Amino acid sequence: VPMMAQRAISGVVFLDLNGDGKYVDGVDRPLEGVQIILGGITAVSDVNGAYLLRNLPAGRVTLHIRYQNGVEAMAREIDLGPNPISERSVDLAVNYISGLSGSIEKK
């Protein structure tokens, strides 16, 4: 029986109030309603800023982030690698000056 690919990206979109680029519960503010788009797959951050994209292709992909008004905030290229099962944690920090930044962690 062939194995189905199970690549995923999850994380938190947040207002980076302390400017460190990392989500700190109780310090930073999660952002609801931000669209995270990869190809034809779209997730919208929930009340906790959390999102999840599943069933993603292998290799280098581009993650697009759009505000609630539809304006694209940024695009980020991510390498999901060739493995059929992988999950990446990608937290996306928003600040008032530079827009979105973020960090990627392999799980």
C-alpha positions in Angstrom: 0.0 0.0 0.0 1.6 3.3 -1.1 2.0 6.0 1.6 0.2 9.3 1.1 2.4 12.4 1.6 1.6 14.3 4.8 3.5 17.5 4.7 2.1 20.4 6.8 3.0 23.9 8.0 1.5 25.3 11.2 2.2 28.3 13.4 0.9 31.5 14.9 0.4 34.9 13.3 1.0 37.6 15.9 1.7 41.3 16.6 5.3 41.3 17.8 5.0 43.7 20.7 8.4 43.1 22.2 10.2 43.0 18.8 12.0 39.7 19.3 10.4 37.8 16.3 9.2 35.0 18.5 5.7 34.5 19.9 5.5 35.0 23.6 2.1 34.2 25.2 0.9 37.0 27.4 3.3 39.5 25.7 2.5 39.4 22.0 -1.0 39.6 20.5 -2.3 36.8 18.2 -3.9 38.1 15.0 -7.2 36.6 13.8 -8.3 36.5 10.2 -4.9 36.6 8.4 -4.8 34.4 5.3 -1.9 32.1 4.8 -1.8 30.7 1.2 0.3 28.1 -0.5 -0.8 27.3 -4.1 -4.5 26.5 -4.0 -4.4 25.8 -0.2 -5.5 28.5 2.1 -5.7 28.7 5.9 -7.1 31.6 8.0 -5.6 32.3 11.4 -8.1 31.7 14.3 -8.7 33.8 17.4 -5.4 32.5 18.8 -3.5 33.4 15.6 -3.1 29.7 14.9 -3.2 28.3 11.4 -2.5 24.9 9.7 -1.8 24.1 6.0 -2.0 20.3 5.1 -1.3 18.1 2.1 1.5 20.2 0.8 3.9 19.3 -2.1 7.5 18.4 -1.6 10.4 20.8 -2.3 10.6 24.6 -2.3 7.2 26.3 -2.0 6.1 29.9 -1.6 3.9 30.9 1.4 1.9 34.1 0.8 0.4 36.0 3.8 -2.5 38.4 3.3 -4.1 40.7 5.7 -7.9 40.7 6.2 -8.3 43.4 3.6 -6.7 41.1 1.0 -3.4 43.1 0.7 -0.5 40.7 0.5 1.9 41.4 3.4 4.7 39.2 2.3 5.8 36.0 0.5 8.2 33.6 2.0 9.9 30.6 0.3 10.1 27.5 2.4 11.8 24.1 1.6 9.6 21.3 2.7 12.1 18.7 1.6 11.5 15.4 -0.2 10.3 13.3 2.8 6.6 12.2 2.5 5.9 13.0 6.2 7.1 16.4 7.5 5.7 19.2 9.6 7.2 22.7 9.9 6.4 25.3 12.5 6.3 28.8 10.9 5.4 31.6 13.3 4.8 34.9 11.5 5.6 38.1 13.5 3.9 41.3 12.5 5.2 44.6 13.7 4.2 48.2 13.0 7.3 49.2 11.1 8.5 46.3 8.9 5.4 44.3 8.2 5.8 40.5 8.6 8.8 38.6 9.6 9.1 35.1 11.0 10.9 32.0 12.1 10.9 28.4 10.8 11.4 25.4 13.0 11.6 21.8 11.9 9.6 19.4 14.0 
